[in-house]
Amino acid sequence: MTFLLNFFRRILDRMLQLFYFGQHNISNTLNIYVKTNNGNTLSINLDPQWDIKNVKEVVAPKLGLHPEEVKIIFAGKELGDTITIAECDLGQCSILHAVKSKHRRSLAGAVVEEVIEEFGSKPLCETLKDLSTEDSSNNVIEQPKAHFFVYCSICKGLKTGKLRVKCQFCKSGAFTVHADPQSWVDVLESKRITGQCENDPDLCANILDNAEPTFAEFYFKCAEHTSLGEEDKAVPLDLIRPNVHSIPCLACGDISTPILVFPCAEAHVTCLECFVTYCSTRLRDRQFLEHPDFGYTLSCPARCENSLITETHHFRLMPEAQYSQYQQFATEEFVLSTGGVLCPQPGCGMGIIPEPDCIKIRCTGGCGYVFCRLCLQGYHIGDCAPFDPESNTDRIDTEFNVDPALVSQARWDEASKVAIRVLTKPCPKCKTPTERDGGCMHMVCTRGGCGFNWCWVCQTPWTTDCMGSHWFG
């Protein structure tokens, strides 16, 4: 009897779904791929105004499940039923993951919760704040939602990016994080954020041999072209950020956005146009540095220590012809740094790494020129000719000049610290910088685990005296 009741209930549910979606006109179709943990991929058209509950009602029958038995995962989050498609920042051909929920259904059809919360989470784009700003206590300052920039090899340029998550071990996108990343370190370095692999937990457990937890792997996608699948990735340019603090460029003094923040202690700021000029000037004079770990790179124009750019894709901002020259010079510098030589024949320049004691060198790059390793002239018997200083045609170094006064103003971290000092007061209990944007003087700390009630004027615990004296100012 129970079997027949469940059978007819499923038929009724299916008829209601068909009726509902037959009456619902999709005015702005979004084509989405839904991957399931049994290896199937579904292609469905969704209305951006639909919520996740609607999505479950479409997907569940295709999986032979009831909507309450399905959970939808996207970018490291299980999405709540009330979240709309538009809130998820999806593009055409984006991928959602549908897995069977760990619910238990009673005979009466009621859902009994076992593992997850009823309403799930908000998507990562809604919960993640700006990763670039922290105070001296490593407490994240409340900022606008994070805005990422990437270099896209498909679009061939600087583009806005989207942060995505997958299991570090099985590489499945059906993965939920235990916590949002709080800094660029959490995103760029491995094994920082743990989570739950929803694709095949047993597989990950076998890979790890239960020796360590399951970790998230973050990556970026270009937001400006149709998704090409989970392997469609872009390179994050973490030094390029929106100029939310309106900081002037260290070279021209203009305030523009986006800007590049150098990784020096002072966090000097330059506009992208001046950064390209700086790179072009240094490239022309071959003043880039060959670093064993970071490659062919530059430091801050203000000559700050420990300010080398570690991600060389930032130099893709240069025009294509200059970037090609950058690659050529980088290759040549690598050959020279490893004890090699460059063929001196005009129009060749082939890199050659000969045996350590070899003096007579033949170019194997096509020109076949035979030359002396010591003087780089045609091979000869006897001593090399003396060096003629007049024949040295090396360029004279050209400085990329910056105004010291502008350099002192163009500090990203300093601007943040000034803003914090001027606009905020610390919570008396946990010292978290707090900004008052209106209302009464009764403050409640919103930092997790604190919740301290205090007075904005007295900066002491909130009392009835505060309420009587200056509740509203």
Summary of the structure (lengths in Angstrom):
residues: 473
radius of gyration: 29.9
end to end distance: 69.3
largest distance: 105.7
contacts: 1336
relative contact order: 0.07
helix: 26%
strand: 24%
